[in-house]
Amino acid sequence: MDAGTTWLDSQEAVVGIFAENNARDDGPMGNAAPGYLQEKGSPAQSPGSAFSRPPVSQAVKEQVEALMGKAVQACIAGHEGEAERYLDIAGQLAVANVQKVITEGIPPPLKPQSLLGRQQERPPSGRGSGQAAAEGIASRDYVPLLDTEQLFNAITFKVRRRGG
């Protein structure tokens, strides 16, 4: 095994909410906490859905596989910087895939009382595909995990040394 492929074997592209993106301006809870609760559920409630590990669309999967092939070829040629660029692009595609899942709406839709509370707190984000209406409020205007867009914007990726 040459140095290039050894370098690639030691790297990983990770999508998530990292410490530098965790802070919120609307309270003490960071972005990672609601993300975790959405994915794993609250121990006191029913489990949530796995938004951060959504099914990757076939087109994104094919693009990531092609990028990984290019990264391997770049490593074999001794071009670690080029390989890292391919990993960066793959990470950007993965982030976009997670964000697309969020904007399309994660079941279950918000309850009518949640919609009313959101309407009183702040205007709608205007994003998402929407489902039903409650008390004249379109749920498409209040997509779960997209209320302030702080969690949405905190989702990013890193290319780092495995285990780092």
N, C-alpha and C positions, 0 to 999 in steps of 0.2 A: 504494500500500500504506500503510495507516495505522499509527500507532505500536503499536497492540495486536497486530496480526498480525506486525509486525516483531519485537516482543518474543517472541512465540511461536516464530517462525522461529529465534530465537537460543537457544532452550532445548532441552534433551534430558533424557529420563528414562533413567537408566543403572542396570542391575542388576548387582551384583557383590560382591566382597569388597574393601572400601576399607581404606586404611592404618589408620584408627582401629579397625577390627575385625580386623586381621590377627594380633595377638598371641595366643599360646596359652600355657596354663599347664603344658603337659606336654613342653616342649622348645624348642629354638631355632627350629625351622621354623615359619613362620607359617601361617595358614589358606589364604592364596592359593596356596602351593606344592602342597599335595595337591589343591586344586581345579584348578589348572593341569594337574597330572599326570593327574588323572582325565579331564579333557577332551581334552588333547593327547597324552597318553601319554609315557612316558619314552623318550628316544632309545635306551636300552639294551633296552627292552621293546617289546611291540606297542602300537599306539595305543590310547588309552582311548576312552570314549564321551563324547559331548557332553552332559553333564547341565546345563550352564549355558545351553545354547541348546536346550532341549527343545521338541518340538512343542507349541505352545500349544493348549489345548483350544478347541474351537469356541465354547463358552460364554464363556471368558475373552477370546478374540479379539473376539467381539461386544461384550462389556462395555468393553474397551479402546477399540474403535472409537467406541462411543457416548460415552465419556468424552472422547475427543479432539475429537469434534464439539462437545461442550459447551464444551471449552476454547477452541475457535476462536470460538464464539459469544460467550463471555465476553470474549475479546480484542477482538472487533469492537465490543462494547459498552463497551470501555475498562476492564474489570474484571480486571486482571492477577492480583490476589490470588485471585480465584475460579478463573481459568484454572490457576494453579499448584496449587490444591487438587485440581482434576481430574487434573492430571499426577501428584500425590502418590497419589491413589487408584489410578491406572493402575500406578504403580510398586509399590504394595502388592500388587495382583493378580498382577503378574509375579513378585514374590518368592514369593508363595504357590504359584504354579505350579511354580517351580524346587524349592521345598521338598517339594511333593507328589511330584514325580518322584523325589527322593531317598528319601522315606519308603516309596514303593512298591517300591524296590529297583532298583538300576542293574546291569544285567548287565555282566560275568559275576558269578555269586554267589561269595562268598568260598570259597576252597579249604579242605578239611578241616583242614590244618595251621594256616591262619589262624584258623579257628574255635576250635581247641584253644588257640592262643596267647591269643586274646581272652578265652576262658573263664578262663584262669589269671591274666590281668592285671586284669580287672574284671568285674563282673556285666553281664548283657545290658541293652541299652537298652530292650528290650521294644517297639520300634517296627518298622514295616515289614510287608510282606506275606508274606515268607518263601518259601523254595523247598524245599530238601532238608534232610536231617539228616546230621550227620557225627559219628561216635563218640557218638551220643546227644545231641548239641548241636543245637538247632534253629537253622538259619541265619537264620530270621526274627527271632531275638533279636539278631543281629549283622548289621545292614544296612550295606553299604559306605557310607562317608562319614558314618555316624551313630554311630560308636563312642562318642565323647565328647560329641557334639553341638556341639562348638566351631565347626567349619566350618559346620554347618547354621545355627547362630545368627548367624554372621558374615555371611551372605548378606543384603544389604540393597539399597537403591536411593537414588539422589540425583537431584534435579532440579537441573540446573546449566546454566550458559552453555555452548553447544557449544564443544568443544575445550578446556574448562576442567578 
